[in-house]
Amino acid sequence: MDKENLKKGVLLVIALVAMGIAMPFMMGNQDTNYFMVELPNGKQILAQVAESPEKQVVGLFFTKELPPDRAMLLIYDDEDSHPIWTKNTHFPIDILWMDRDRKILHIEEAAPPCADDPCPTYGPKEPEALYVMQAAAGFARINQLQPGMSMIFRLVRRG
C-alpha cells in the first residue's frame, strides 16, 4: 500500500469515528428526559436532562443557540462542586449550581466560550451541588435569580 492510499485510509477511519461520536447528538437521543423547571418568579422553562457522565461531559457542546425558555440540566449522583468548563460552546452561558433541595448555591453569569486549552472551570466553593443548570447568558439576570432561591422540577417526558 502506498503512502497516499494509507493516508486516505487513515482519514476515512478518523471521519467514521467522528461521525459515530457525533451522530447521537445530531440525530437527537431517544433516551433523553426533559423536566419542566419552575423558577422562583413562577416562569417555567423546559430543561433537557443529562444524567449519564457522558451526557454531562458534553453538556451544551456544539449547541448553536439556546432559546430563553430552554436549558440543560445536569443531574449528578453525588454532592460535589461539579466544576464546569465551556469548551466547544458557541455562546456565553449562565451556569447555576443547586443543592439536593434545588436551592441555588452559586451562579456564574455569562461564562464565555473557550476555544483554546486550557479552559477555565467554574463552580461553587462548597461541594454541595447535586444539580447544574446551563442556560443562555442573561438567563439569571432576566429571571432575577439569586443564591438561596429554589426551583421546582417536574418530569414531563421520558425519552
C-alpha positions as CSV (number, residue, x, y, z in Angstrom):
1,M,0.0,0.0,0.0
2,D,1.5,3.3,-1.0
3,K,1.6,6.4,1.3
4,E,-1.3,8.1,-0.5
5,N,-3.7,5.2,0.0
6,L,-2.6,4.8,3.6
7,K,-3.2,8.5,4.2
8,K,-6.7,8.2,2.7
9,G,-7.5,5.1,4.8
10,V,-6.4,6.9,8.0
11,L,-8.6,9.9,7.1
12,L,-11.5,7.7,6.3
13,V,-11.2,5.9,9.7
14,I,-11.0,9.2,11.5
15,A,-14.0,10.6,9.7
16,L,-16.1,7.4,10.5
17,V,-15.1,7.6,14.2
18,A,-16.0,11.3,14.4
19,M,-19.4,10.6,12.7
20,G,-20.0,7.7,15.2
21,I,-19.4,10.0,18.1
22,A,-21.4,13.0,16.7
23,M,-24.4,11.1,15.3
24,P,-26.3,10.6,18.5
25,F,-26.1,14.3,19.3
26,M,-27.0,15.3,15.7
27,M,-30.0,12.9,15.5
28,G,-31.3,13.5,19.0
29,N,-31.0,10.9,21.6
30,Q,-34.1,8.8,22.2
31,D,-33.1,8.3,25.9
32,T,-33.3,12.0,26.7
33,N,-35.5,13.1,29.6
34,Y,-37.0,16.6,30.0
35,F,-38.0,18.5,33.1
36,M,-40.3,21.5,33.3
37,V,-38.5,23.8,35.7
38,E,-40.4,26.3,37.6
39,L,-38.3,29.3,38.5
40,P,-38.9,31.3,41.7
41,N,-40.7,34.0,39.7
42,G,-43.2,31.4,38.5
43,K,-41.9,31.3,34.9
44,Q,-41.5,27.8,33.5
45,I,-38.7,26.6,31.2
46,L,-38.0,23.2,29.5
47,A,-34.7,21.6,30.5
48,Q,-33.1,18.7,28.7
49,V,-31.7,16.3,31.3
50,A,-28.1,15.0,31.2
51,E,-28.0,12.1,33.7
52,S,-25.1,10.0,32.5
53,P,-21.5,11.0,32.8
54,E,-21.1,11.0,29.0
55,K,-24.0,13.5,28.6
56,Q,-22.8,15.6,31.5
57,V,-19.4,16.0,29.9
58,V,-21.0,17.0,26.6
59,G,-23.5,19.4,28.1
60,L,-24.1,22.2,25.6
61,F,-21.1,21.4,23.5
62,F,-21.7,22.1,19.8
63,T,-25.2,23.6,20.5
64,K,-25.5,26.6,18.2
65,E,-28.2,28.5,20.1
66,L,-30.5,28.1,23.1
67,P,-33.9,29.9,23.3
68,P,-34.5,31.8,26.6
69,D,-37.1,29.2,27.7
70,R,-34.7,26.2,27.4
71,A,-31.8,24.9,29.5
72,M,-29.6,21.9,30.0
73,L,-29.9,20.3,33.5
74,L,-27.1,18.1,34.7
75,I,-28.1,15.7,37.5
76,Y,-25.4,14.0,39.5
77,D,-25.4,11.0,41.8
78,D,-23.2,12.6,44.5
79,E,-23.0,16.1,46.0
80,D,-19.8,17.9,44.9
81,S,-18.7,21.2,43.4
82,H,-19.1,19.8,39.9
83,P,-16.9,22.3,38.0
84,I,-18.0,23.2,34.5
85,W,-16.0,24.4,31.6
86,T,-17.2,26.0,28.3
87,K,-15.0,24.1,25.8
88,N,-16.8,23.8,22.4
89,T,-19.7,26.0,23.4
90,H,-20.7,28.6,20.8
91,F,-22.2,31.3,23.0
92,P,-21.8,32.6,26.6
93,I,-23.8,30.7,29.2
94,D,-25.1,31.2,32.7
95,I,-24.4,28.3,35.0
96,L,-26.4,27.6,38.2
97,W,-25.4,25.1,40.8
98,M,-28.2,23.8,43.1
99,D,-28.2,21.5,46.2
100,R,-30.4,18.5,46.9
101,D,-33.3,20.8,47.7
102,R,-32.9,22.6,44.3
103,K,-31.7,25.7,46.2
104,I,-29.3,27.8,44.2
105,L,-25.8,27.7,45.7
106,H,-23.8,29.6,43.1
107,I,-24.4,31.4,39.8
108,E,-21.7,32.0,37.1
109,E,-23.1,34.6,34.7
110,A,-22.1,34.9,31.0
111,A,-19.3,32.3,31.1
112,P,-17.6,32.8,27.7
113,P,-17.0,30.1,25.2
114,C,-13.5,28.6,25.3
115,A,-11.6,27.6,22.2
116,D,-8.1,27.2,23.5
117,D,-6.7,24.8,26.1
118,P,-6.5,25.0,29.0
119,C,-10.1,26.2,29.5
120,P,-11.0,27.7,32.9
121,T,-13.5,25.9,35.1
122,Y,-16.4,27.4,37.0
123,G,-18.1,26.2,40.2
124,P,-19.1,26.8,43.8
125,K,-16.7,26.7,46.6
126,E,-19.0,24.4,48.6
127,P,-19.0,20.7,47.5
128,E,-22.8,20.5,48.0
129,A,-24.2,20.7,44.4
130,L,-26.3,17.9,43.0
131,Y,-27.8,19.8,40.0
132,V,-26.2,22.1,37.5
133,M,-28.3,24.1,35.0
134,Q,-26.8,25.7,31.9
135,A,-28.7,28.4,30.0
136,A,-28.0,31.2,27.6
137,A,-26.2,34.2,29.1
138,G,-28.7,36.7,30.7
139,F,-31.0,33.9,32.0
140,A,-30.1,34.5,35.7
141,R,-30.3,38.3,35.3
142,I,-33.6,38.3,33.3
143,N,-35.2,36.0,35.9
144,Q,-33.7,37.8,38.9
145,L,-32.2,34.6,40.2
146,Q,-30.0,34.7,43.3
147,P,-28.3,32.2,45.5
148,G,-30.7,30.9,48.2
149,M,-33.7,30.8,45.8
150,S,-35.3,27.4,45.0
151,M,-36.7,25.8,41.8
152,I,-39.2,23.0,41.2
153,F,-38.6,20.2,38.7
154,R,-41.3,18.1,37.1
155,L,-40.6,15.3,34.7
156,V,-42.6,16.0,31.5
157,R,-41.1,13.5,29.0
158,R,-39.1,10.3,29.4
159,G,-37.3,9.5,26.1
